[in-house]
Amino acid sequence: MEKKSSDIWNHFSVINNEKAKCSYCSNPISYKGSSTTNLTKHLKRKHYVQYEARKIPRLEMVEQNLDEHEPNEKRPQTSQPQTLSCQPSTTININTKKTRPLQTRLDSYIMKPISLNKQKILDEQLAIMIAKEFQPFSLVENEEFKKFVHLLNPGYKLPSRKTVSKSLLPQLLNETKERVKNNLNNAQFIAFTTDGWTSINNDSFVAVTVHFIDTTECVLKSFLLGCFNFEKSHSSNNFSVFLKDCFNEWNISEKIKVAVTDNAVNITAAIKMNKNWRHIPCLAHTINLIAQTGLEEINHV
């Protein structure tokens, strides 16, 4: 079989006199005689990295020839286009502006460590994703997730599970609290909603959410202050103390004016203990009670 001299045959293998097989996608590509135009087009269109890599040896050979044949004092010192020539047997013309993009692409093949600022930004976004999407801390130890992140950015090093739980998330919590407090400073009057429930493990929880109009932006804003594990008895006095402590922690006790809750006796009594708060029964809960009471009057046929 005739020996193929073109370097394009480093990426293809001959099937017959009219077709060659791509070494990367195994697709058969047509060619005629010594013409490799179709093969080059396929490599450029489908395997651009390998196509660009072909230029590396040629660029190195040209640079080596220049170093060997051109005196130091005659080498160009500016970035302006220059025509350099070396004539062992042929003349080679090189435009420096054309070689520079090739050198930039070559740098892209080398994995470089990312900056500390970029690492911090990515760590923060990872913590936000885990918090908002309820992902487990073990996500950073998942092998497939590691591969995925490495493909996106080989220079990024995933934090450990301990770093996520002990450093990134507590830092994110503190930063979020500060942003909420800054927003609460723009509120003149605040309403709050609260509700409690018991989990399947008999753990009691109480959530508190505040609502207000931001005086600087004139828009309605709502923030969940917390979903607290309420271990004490659900007496009206305990609820009253709990709510006061919660609002004191956020420095908004004097701004609280309205409370919207269900019609449970203990929570309504807790709100009435503070004479500055006005209680408004939850409309949806009230409608539900009316419907249930009405259905009780219907006799089974």
Secondary structure as the mmCIF struct_conf table of DSSP 4:
data_model
#
loop_
_struct_conf.conf_type_id
_struct_conf.id
_struct_conf.beg_label_comp_id
_struct_conf.beg_label_asym_id
_struct_conf.beg_label_seq_id
_struct_conf.end_label_comp_id
_struct_conf.end_label_asym_id
_struct_conf.end_label_seq_id
HELX_LH_PP_P HELX_LH_PP_P1 GLU A 2 LYS A 4
BEND BEND1 SER A 6 SER A 6
HELX_RH_3T_P HELX_RH_3T_P1 ASP A 7 ASN A 10
BEND BEND2 HIS A 11 HIS A 11
STRN STRN1 PHE A 12 VAL A 14
BEND BEND3 ASN A 16 GLU A 18
STRN STRN2 LYS A 19 CYS A 22
TURN_TY1_P TURN_TY1_P1 SER A 23 CYS A 25
STRN STRN3 PRO A 28 SER A 30
STRN STRN4 LYS A 32 LYS A 32
TURN_TY1_P TURN_TY1_P2 GLY A 33 SER A 34
STRN STRN5 SER A 35 SER A 35
HELX_RH_AL_P HELX_RH_AL_P1 THR A 37 LYS A 46
HELX_RH_AL_P HELX_RH_AL_P2 TYR A 48 ALA A 53
TURN_TY1_P TURN_TY1_P3 ARG A 54 ARG A 54
HELX_RH_AL_P HELX_RH_AL_P3 LYS A 55 HIS A 69
BEND BEND4 GLU A 70 GLU A 70
HELX_RH_3T_P HELX_RH_3T_P2 ASN A 72 LYS A 74
BEND BEND5 ARG A 75 ARG A 75
BEND BEND6 THR A 78 GLN A 80
BEND BEND7 PRO A 88 THR A 90
HELX_RH_AL_P HELX_RH_AL_P4 THR A 96 SER A 108
TURN_TY1_P TURN_TY1_P4 TYR A 109 TYR A 109
BEND BEND8 ILE A 110 ILE A 110
HELX_LH_PP_P HELX_LH_PP_P2 PRO A 113 SER A 115
HELX_RH_AL_P HELX_RH_AL_P5 LEU A 116 LYS A 132
TURN_TY1_P TURN_TY1_P5 GLU A 133 PHE A 134
HELX_RH_3T_P HELX_RH_3T_P3 PHE A 137 GLU A 141
HELX_RH_AL_P HELX_RH_AL_P6 GLU A 143 LEU A 152
TURN_TY1_P TURN_TY1_P6 PRO A 154 GLY A 155
HELX_LH_PP_P HELX_LH_PP_P3 LEU A 158 SER A 160
HELX_RH_AL_P HELX_RH_AL_P7 ARG A 161 THR A 163
HELX_RH_PI_P HELX_RH_PI_P1 VAL A 164 LEU A 168
HELX_RH_AL_P HELX_RH_AL_P8 LEU A 169 LEU A 184
TURN_TY1_P TURN_TY1_P7 ASN A 185 ASN A 186
STRN STRN6 ALA A 187 THR A 198
TURN_TY1_P TURN_TY1_P8 ILE A 200 ASN A 201
BEND BEND9 ASN A 202 ASN A 202
STRN STRN7 SER A 204 ASP A 214
TURN_TY1_P TURN_TY1_P9 THR A 215 CYS A 218
STRN STRN8 VAL A 219 ASN A 229
BEND BEND10 LYS A 232 LYS A 232
HELX_RH_AL_P HELX_RH_AL_P9 SER A 236 GLU A 249
TURN_TY1_P TURN_TY1_P10 TRP A 250 ASN A 251
HELX_RH_3T_P HELX_RH_3T_P4 SER A 253 LYS A 255
STRN STRN9 ILE A 256 THR A 261
HELX_RH_AL_P HELX_RH_AL_P10 VAL A 265 LYS A 272
TURN_TY1_P TURN_TY1_P11 MET A 273 MET A 273
BEND BEND11 ASN A 274 ASN A 274
TURN_TY1_P TURN_TY1_P12 LYS A 275 ASN A 276
HELX_LH_PP_P HELX_LH_PP_P4 TRP A 277 TRP A 277
STRN STRN10 ARG A 278 PRO A 281
HELX_RH_AL_P HELX_RH_AL_P11 LEU A 283 GLU A 296
TURN_TY1_P TURN_TY1_P13 GLU A 297 GLU A 297
BEND BEND12 ILE A 298 ILE A 298
HELX_LH_PP_P HELX_LH_PP_P5 ASN A 299 HIS A 300
#
